[in-house]
Each structure stands twice: as structure tokens, then as C-alpha cells.
Amino acid sequence: MLSQTKTSPIPVCLSLFLESGRGNKLSSDLKNYIQKLLKVNMEGPYGAEWPAEEKVKRREMSSPEALYIFVYNKESVVGFVHYRFTIEEDVPVLYVYELQLEPAYHGKGLGKFLMQQVELIACNNGMGAVVLTVQKQNTSAINFYLNKLSYNISSISPSKVYQLMGVTGQEKSYEILCKTFDDEAKAVLEES
């Protein structure tokens, strides 16, 4: 009788480094890279909304409030996370505007690592939660946040607000997700 052994995936070793940045100090090359990667990754999930959304994202990325962690391999940038410190429902939060990776780097643990860094930054700066918006069409991203990182659909997400109000026919194309770090944030952003 042959015995079967369960094989585990071989861990991927990546040689990468991180660099921080601010929106109003980005080089034109870096701005062009961000725009290209956003289009590659997000044009599909946004669908017909993409042309208008692309213009909004261009303005957001250059703001002095826009903070970044860039990921580089030996030759070039392979991804980034764009975040800001803000207030949602009177709770100080770190809001993730974008988490974008080159397609060749998907599924290698880099997105999870970057989100862990963002969560650490949030906690070290006294934020009550990390909040982000995800397109409903982007089912792999929704699965990533909800199932792999233990985020929750926030009580401020349109689907929850409309459900609470008993409103139908006002479906939005996105959900707002959060991970809370204290009871006050949890009460406001998850349970209200």
C-alpha cells in the first residue's frame, strides 16, 4: 500500500525592500507607475465607473496627506500601500486608500505583510481602527480582507446602512471594511 503524504507549498523567498513616501513629494516617474498599476489592477473591478474614479485617484495620490509604503525589488517598484490618518464617525482611523501589487507578486504573502505593517502603524499612532473600501466586483480582495486578515464589513458600509434603514434599490458598488483595535471603535464602526 502506498502512503500519501500531504505536501505543503514551498515558501516563496522574496528579496525586497520598503521605502516610505508622501503624496506631494512623489517623482513624476513614481506617479506614472502608480497610475499604470492602478489601471492594470482596478479598471476591471470598477467597470464603467473607472474613468471618473481614475481622475479622483490621481488627485488623492498627490495630496500631502497621502502616505505611502513602496515595495521595491532589485530593479523597480513592485507595489505600494497608500494610507492616511483621518476620522470616521468621531473615531481616529488609518484609512487604506490603496493596496496594489504587480500581478506577479499576488499570492506570495506580500499584501498580508503590508497590511500588517499598516495595522502596526495604526496601533503605534493610537488609531482605533484600520478602514478601507473594496469594490464588490473584486471578490479576491474581499476574500483576502475578510477571511485572511479578519476584517469585518463596517456598520458605516452602504450595505449595512441601507439594510438598517430598510432602503432597497440603492445598491453601491463597494463595501467599507474595518479592523478595530479598541472597544469604542468596535462599538461605532462594527456594532452600531
RAKA-V708130 format. One record per residue. N is the residue number from 1. D_FIRST is the distance of its C-alpha to the first C-alpha in Angstrom with 2 decimals. Layout:
n | d_first
N | D_FIRST
N | D_FIRST
This chain:
n | d_first
1 | 0.00
2 | 3.78
3 | 6.41
4 | 9.62
5 | 12.82
6 | 16.04
7 | 18.62
8 | 22.22
9 | 25.02
10 | 26.76
11 | 30.15
12 | 33.05
13 | 35.80
14 | 39.18
15 | 42.39
16 | 44.99
17 | 48.22
18 | 50.25
19 | 53.93
20 | 56.10
21 | 58.79
22 | 61.50
23 | 62.32
24 | 65.92
25 | 65.03
26 | 62.40
27 | 63.12
28 | 63.53
29 | 60.41
30 | 58.35
31 | 59.90
32 | 59.06
33 | 55.45
34 | 55.13
35 | 56.68
36 | 54.38
37 | 51.18
38 | 52.40
39 | 53.06
40 | 49.66
41 | 47.80
42 | 50.20
43 | 52.03
44 | 49.27
45 | 48.90
46 | 52.72
47 | 53.36
48 | 57.05
49 | 57.92
50 | 56.93
51 | 60.35
52 | 62.16
53 | 59.40
54 | 59.26
55 | 62.98
56 | 62.46
57 | 59.63
58 | 61.84
59 | 64.51
60 | 62.09
61 | 60.46
62 | 63.82
63 | 65.14
64 | 66.01
65 | 63.89
66 | 60.77
67 | 58.56
68 | 55.61
69 | 52.65
70 | 51.83
71 | 48.59
72 | 48.97
73 | 46.69
74 | 48.37
75 | 50.28
76 | 50.99
77 | 50.59
78 | 47.21
79 | 47.99
80 | 50.18
81 | 50.83
82 | 54.37
83 | 55.55
84 | 58.80
85 | 60.15
86 | 61.80
87 | 62.64
88 | 60.97
89 | 62.64
90 | 64.41
91 | 61.16
92 | 60.80
93 | 57.61
94 | 55.94
95 | 55.54
96 | 52.92
97 | 54.53
98 | 51.83
99 | 48.42
100 | 47.79
101 | 45.28
102 | 44.90
103 | 42.09
104 | 40.13
105 | 40.06
106 | 38.80
107 | 35.53
108 | 35.67
109 | 37.05
110 | 40.63
111 | 42.03
112 | 40.64
113 | 42.12
114 | 45.49
115 | 45.61
116 | 44.91
117 | 47.83
118 | 50.03
119 | 49.19
120 | 50.08
121 | 53.34
122 | 54.12
123 | 53.60
124 | 55.57
125 | 58.42
126 | 58.62
127 | 57.39
128 | 56.29
129 | 53.58
130 | 52.02
131 | 52.79
132 | 51.81
133 | 52.13
134 | 49.29
135 | 49.63
136 | 47.91
137 | 46.82
138 | 44.90
139 | 41.89
140 | 39.71
141 | 42.47
142 | 42.83
143 | 39.10
144 | 39.33
145 | 42.31
146 | 41.43
147 | 37.70
148 | 37.17
149 | 40.58
150 | 41.54
151 | 44.80
152 | 46.53
153 | 48.75
154 | 52.18
155 | 54.84
156 | 57.07
157 | 54.76
158 | 56.50
159 | 53.89
160 | 54.49
161 | 58.26
162 | 58.67
163 | 56.50
164 | 58.65
165 | 61.81
166 | 60.64
167 | 61.26
168 | 59.46
169 | 59.66
170 | 59.94
171 | 56.37
172 | 55.97
173 | 53.48
174 | 52.29
175 | 51.15
176 | 52.30
177 | 49.58
178 | 50.11
179 | 48.67
180 | 51.23
181 | 51.86
182 | 54.45
183 | 55.57
184 | 58.57
185 | 56.57
186 | 53.94
187 | 56.71
188 | 58.36
189 | 55.56
190 | 52.80
191 | 54.37
192 | 57.89
